[in-house]
Each structure stands twice: as C-alpha cells, then as structure tokens.
Amino acid sequence: MAPLSTLSSRGLARPSLAASLIGVCALALTACGSSEASDGSGGTAASKAPEATRVTDATGASVKVPATPRRVVVLSEMDLDAALALGVKPVGLTAGRGQKGAPGYLAGQAKGIPVVGAVTGPDIEKVVQAKPDVILAGQLADEQVLQQLRKVAPTVVTIGGSKDWKKALSLTGKALGRENKAEAFLADYATRAAALKKDLGAEAGKSVSVARYSAKGSAVMQQGVFISDVLKDLGFTRPGIQNEKGEGHSTPISDENLKEIDGDWLFIGTLTSTGSDQALVGELSEKPAYKQLKAVSSGRSTVIDGTKWTSLGGAQAAVSVLDDIRKAMVK
C-alpha cells in the first residue's frame, strides 16, 4: 500500500437563578440586550449605547447590537473562525468538537481566549463573567438557553439550518460591523476556488470521499455539512451515500462496509493530531478491507486535519481546505 501522506496544517448550560443572573449583569455593567421578541423587557442597558444597529439573525429575529462590538463571545467553532477571520478576537469561546479548547487549526489565533462552554452548550455563568457586549450563538436552538443569554447581551444566532458557512460569515460581518471585510473574504475565497478548479486539470470532477476515524470506527461526511459545500464549489463528485443528505453531522460506517469511504480520492483524519485517535489511523491502514480501497491502492489517500475538514468548519477552514487539496491533487 502506498503510504498515507500527512498535511500540515452543547455540557448543558448551567441554569442560574434569574435574580442572580440579573444582578451579575448589573455589577458587570454589561450591555444586556435582547432580540426584538424581548425588547419589551425594558432595554435600559441597550439604551445607554450611543451607537447601535439591527441585524436579522438566522432565525429571523431582529437583534439590536452595538455598531462596533468590543467584547464578543462565540458559541460555535464557525463563529470563532468567522470572528478571527474578520479581525476580532473574542473574549470567550466554546470548545470545538472533540477539543478542550479551540479547534486545532485555530489554536494559535485563539490562544488565551477563555473557554465558556462546550459543543453541547454554553456555561451561562462563564458567559456572564466574560462581560460580552455581543454573543454569537452559532446554531443554538434551545430557547430557554437563548433567553438566558439575551439577559446577558444581544444574542445573534448566526448559523441557519443549511449550516452554510458563507451565509454565516456574512451575518457575522453585519453583527460585528465588518460587512466589508466579510465581502472581501468571500470574494478572495471565490477567486482561490476558481483558480484551484482550473489547476486540477485531469483530476477535476473526480469522486472525492471524506471520512473521519476514531475509536468508534469510520464515518463519512454526507451532504449538508461544511466540507461537502467546499467540495461542491470545486465541482467534485461524491461516492455512494456521500451524495445524499445525512441525518447527523457524520454517518458511521462498519468495517464490513468500508467500501463506502472509497472514491477516486480519499481524505481521512481524526479530530486530534496526537493521542489514541491519531494512532488508530495507522491501525486502520493495516486492515485488508482498507488496503483494497481503490483510493488507497492507487496512492490517492491523504490524512487530513479533521478539526478543519470534518467538524463544523468556517471561513478560514474553507481556505485551508483549498490549500490541502491543492497540495494533494495538483501536480
């Protein structure tokens, strides 16, 4: 078998007593805000802001936010990615999927940012301690938690049902007063994607499989997730069930059905660059069923950073994926 190449690269919210939460907000002098649905609560703190604007978030709610937010808390990997891409360093973040902190590819940029929650949800008390003037709530759908967050600061749900990173970046740009930067980033991405698509030559239109491996086994990325959108921008086809929309973020595949992760090209990785999961990729490469995959036997399998490719993704992740594909497929 040709050796695999390697490329560089919600805990539930802890409910607080309403009186306690409101008291902490007051002491912190936080600009406690709300969506339009809760504007009738008084809006005393929001009215003190000399400049404000309104954005319509991914749920359709109209949210009044500072024109230039200075203390931003992000509650998803995509929000963290977008904020950093737009030149804003958040004051609080939620840990990435399978991570104790920021996703690996953002670790350097996010160094020193306090963790205020996990993929499963924010820790309300820690969010309060961060004293945000805007909260980017990702795809958070728990209305009870959202109501708690709105008592802390204006809260913008940035990710819609399609989980489209481009729409999320545009919305984040509006929420942070950086629309022009978001537009410039998207234009640059489009230029890079078009150039890569052209440079792929004979590899353009090939079938590309993306899989994640862990102690639980293999899983493939179907339609409706970040990486599938990036691959679609490049005109790649997808093998088997990867052409279909999955029920969850990824679809488990048994060893008996490893053929489901095959394609002309295979990109596979874990959510950690070190530790037991990473070692498991080596074990997978020794399985007969894996060696028989055409992408593997032809030397077209590549180990990638799963925190970029197989998690929630985002703006910088998309550009980095383009770079990874160029290194692997453009000769």
C-alpha positions in Angstrom: 0.0 0.0 0.0 1.3 3.5 -0.8 2.0 5.3 2.5 -0.5 7.8 3.6 0.6 11.4 3.3 0.0 13.9 6.0 -0.8 17.5 5.5 0.2 20.2 8.0 -2.0 22.4 8.6 -23.9 21.7 23.7 -22.2 20.1 28.9 -25.7 21.7 29.2 -25.9 25.3 30.1 -25.8 25.6 33.9 -29.0 27.4 34.7 -28.7 30.4 37.1 -31.4 31.9 39.2 -32.9 34.8 37.4 -32.3 37.2 40.2 -28.6 36.2 40.5 -28.1 36.5 36.7 -29.6 39.9 36.5 -27.6 41.0 39.5 -24.3 39.9 37.9 -25.2 41.6 34.7 -25.7 44.9 36.6 -22.5 44.6 38.5 -20.6 43.8 35.3 -22.1 46.8 33.6 -22.7 44.6 30.6 -24.8 45.8 27.8 -27.6 43.4 28.4 -29.7 43.1 25.3 -32.3 41.0 23.6 -33.9 40.1 20.3 -36.9 42.1 19.2 -39.1 39.5 20.8 -37.8 40.6 24.2 -37.4 44.3 23.6 -40.4 44.9 25.9 -38.3 43.9 28.9 -37.1 47.5 29.4 -33.9 47.7 27.4 -32.3 50.0 29.9 -28.7 48.9 29.3 -29.1 48.8 25.5 -30.5 52.4 25.5 -27.2 53.7 27.0 -25.3 52.7 23.9 -24.6 55.8 21.8 -24.4 53.8 18.6 -26.4 50.6 17.7 -27.7 48.8 14.6 -30.1 46.0 13.9 -29.4 42.7 12.3 -31.8 39.9 11.4 -30.3 36.7 12.6 -30.6 33.2 11.2 -33.9 32.6 13.0 -35.4 35.7 11.6 -35.2 37.6 14.9 -34.3 41.3 14.8 -31.4 42.0 17.2 -30.1 45.4 18.3 -26.3 45.2 18.6 -23.6 47.8 19.2 -22.3 49.3 15.9 -18.8 48.3 16.9 -18.8 45.4 19.4 -15.7 45.3 21.6 -16.3 42.2 23.7 -17.6 39.3 21.6 -18.4 35.8 22.9 -18.6 33.0 20.4 -20.6 29.8 21.0 -19.5 27.7 18.0 -16.4 26.8 16.0 -17.8 28.5 13.0 -18.4 31.7 15.0 -14.8 31.6 16.3 -13.4 31.1 12.8 -15.5 33.9 11.4 -14.7 36.4 14.1 -11.0 35.8 13.8 -11.2 35.9 10.0 -12.8 39.4 10.4 -10.1 40.6 12.7 -12.0 40.3 16.0 -10.5 38.3 18.9 -13.4 37.0 21.1 -13.3 37.2 24.9 -14.9 33.8 25.3 -15.3 30.6 23.2 -16.8 27.2 23.4 -14.6 24.2 22.9 -14.5 22.7 19.4 -15.8 19.2 18.6 -13.5 16.7 20.3 -11.4 19.5 21.7 -10.7 21.0 25.1 -10.4 24.5 23.5 -10.4 26.0 20.1 -10.1 23.6 17.0 -6.5 22.7 16.3 -6.3 24.9 13.2 -7.3 28.0 15.1 -5.3 27.2 18.3 -2.6 29.8 17.6 -5.0 32.7 16.9 -7.3 31.8 19.8 -4.5 31.5 22.4 -5.6 32.9 25.7 -9.3 33.1 25.0 -11.3 31.7 28.0 -13.5 28.6 27.4 -17.1 29.4 28.3 -18.8 26.1 27.2 -18.7 23.1 25.0 -20.2 21.8 21.8 -23.2 20.8 23.8 -23.9 24.3 25.1 -22.6 27.3 27.0 -21.9 27.7 30.7 -24.1 30.7 31.4 -22.1 31.8 34.5 -18.8 31.8 32.5 -20.5 33.8 29.7 -21.6 36.4 32.2 -18.0 36.6 33.6 -16.7 37.3 30.1 -18.8 40.6 30.1 -19.8 40.4 26.4 -21.5 43.2 24.5 -22.5 40.7 21.8 -22.9 36.9 21.8 -22.7 34.9 18.6 -24.8 31.9 19.3 -23.9 29.7 16.3 -26.7 27.2 15.7 -28.0 27.2 19.3 -31.7 26.3 19.2 -32.6 25.8 22.9 -35.0 28.7 23.5 -34.6 28.5 27.3 -30.8 28.9 27.0 -31.2 31.7 24.4 -33.5 33.6 26.8 -30.8 33.4 29.5 -28.1 34.6 27.0 -30.3 37.5 25.9 -30.3 38.7 29.5 -26.6 38.9 29.3 -26.0 40.6 26.0 -27.6 40.9 22.5 -27.5 37.4 21.1 -27.3 36.6 17.4 -27.9 33.1 16.1 -25.5 33.0 13.1 -26.0 29.6 11.6 -29.1 28.6 9.7 -30.5 25.2 9.0 -28.3 24.8 5.9 -25.2 25.4 8.0 -23.9 27.4 5.1 -20.5 28.9 6.2 -20.7 31.7 3.7 -24.1 33.0 4.9 -22.9 32.7 8.5 -19.8 34.8 7.7 -21.9 37.5 6.0 -24.3 37.6 9.0 -21.3 37.7 11.4 -19.9 40.6 9.4 -23.1 42.5 9.9 -23.2 41.7 13.6 -19.7 42.8 14.2 -19.8 45.9 11.9 -17.4 44.4 9.5 -19.6 43.7 6.4 -16.9 44.9 4.0 -14.3 42.5 5.4 -16.7 39.6 5.1 -17.5 40.5 1.5 -13.7 40.8 0.7 -13.0 37.4 2.3 -15.8 35.7 0.3 -14.5 37.3 -2.9 -11.0 36.1 -2.2 -12.3 32.6 -1.5 -14.2 32.5 -4.8 -11.1 33.6 -6.6 -9.0 30.9 -4.9 -11.6 28.2 -5.6 -11.9 29.1 -9.2 -8.1 29.0 -9.6 -7.8 25.6 -7.9 -10.6 24.2 -10.0 -8.8 25.2 -13.1 -5.4 23.9 -11.9 -6.9 20.4 -11.0 -6.6 19.5 -14.7 -7.5 15.9 -15.2 -8.5 15.5 -11.6 -11.4 18.0 -12.0 -14.7 16.3 -11.5 -13.2 13.2 -9.8 -15.1 11.5 -6.9 -13.8 12.6 -3.5 -14.5 10.8 -0.3 -14.1 12.4 3.1 -14.1 10.3 6.2 -13.3 10.6 9.9 -11.8 7.8 12.0 -11.9 7.3 15.8 -12.2 4.6 18.4 -15.8 4.3 17.4 -14.8 3.4 13.8 -15.2 5.2 10.5 -17.7 7.8 9.5 -18.4 9.6 6.2 -19.4 13.2 5.6 -22.6 13.4 3.6 -24.4 16.4 2.1 -25.5 19.3 4.3 -22.2 19.7 6.1 -19.3 22.2 5.6 -16.8 20.0 3.7 -19.4 18.9 1.2 -20.2 22.5 0.4 -16.5 23.3 -0.3 -16.1 20.2 -2.5 -19.2 21.2 -4.4 -17.6 24.6 -5.1 -14.7 22.7 -6.7 -17.0 20.6 -8.9 -16.1 17.3 -7.4 -18.5 14.3 -7.3 -19.0 12.2 -4.2 -19.2 8.4 -4.0 -22.2 6.4 -2.7 -24.1 7.7 0.2 -22.0 10.8 0.3 -24.2 12.2 -2.4 -27.2 12.1 0.0 -28.0 14.3 2.9 -27.2 12.6 6.2 -29.3 12.5 9.3 -26.5 13.8 11.5 -23.2 15.5 11.2 -21.4 12.3 10.0 -22.6 8.8 9.2 -20.9 5.8 10.9 -19.6 3.0 8.6 -18.8 -0.5 9.9 -15.6 -2.2 8.9 -17.7 -4.6 6.7 -18.9 -1.5 4.7 -15.6 0.3 4.4 -16.1 0.5 0.6 -18.5 3.4 1.5 -15.5 5.6 2.2 -13.8 4.8 -1.2 -13.6 7.2 -4.1 -11.1 8.3 -6.7 -9.5 10.3 -3.8 -9.9 9.7 -0.1 -9.2 12.3 2.6 -9.4 10.9 6.1 -8.5 12.2 9.5 -9.3 12.5 13.2 -10.3 15.4 15.4 -6.9 15.2 17.2 -3.4 15.4 15.8 -2.0 13.4 18.7 -3.1 10.7 21.0 -5.0 7.4 20.6 -7.3 8.5 17.8 -4.4 9.6 15.6 -2.7 6.2 16.3 -5.9 4.5 15.2 -5.5 5.8 11.6 -2.3 3.8 11.4 -4.2 0.7 12.6 -6.9 1.3 10.0 -4.3 1.5 7.2 -3.4 -2.1 8.0 -6.9 -3.6 7.6 -7.3 -5.7 4.5 -10.6 -4.0 3.6 -8.9 -0.6 3.8 -5.9 -1.7 1.7 -8.3 -2.8 -1.0 -9.9 0.6 -1.5 -9.0 2.0 -4.9 -8.0 5.4 -3.5 -5.6 3.6 -1.1 -4.2 1.1 -3.6 -3.6 3.9 -6.1 -1.8 6.1 -3.6 -4.6 8.7 -3.6 -5.4 8.6 0.1 -4.4 11.5 2.3 -4.5 12.1 6.1 -6.0 15.5 6.9 -6.8 17.6 10.0 -10.3 16.6 11.0 -10.9 19.7 13.0 -10.9 21.6 9.7 -12.4 19.1 7.3 -14.9 17.0 9.4 -16.2 19.4 12.0 -18.5 22.5 11.8 -16.0 24.4 9.6 -15.9 28.0 8.8 -14.3 30.7 6.6 -10.6 30.1 7.4 -11.2 26.3 7.4 -12.6 26.6 3.8 -9.5 28.4 2.6 -7.2 26.0 4.4 -9.1 23.0 2.8 -8.4 24.6 -0.6 -4.7 24.6 0.2 -4.8 21.0 1.4 -6.5 19.9 -1.8 -4.0 21.8 -3.9 -1.1 20.1 -2.2 -2.6 16.7 -2.6 -4.1 16.8 -6.1 -2.3 19.5 -8.1 0.9 18.2 -9.6 
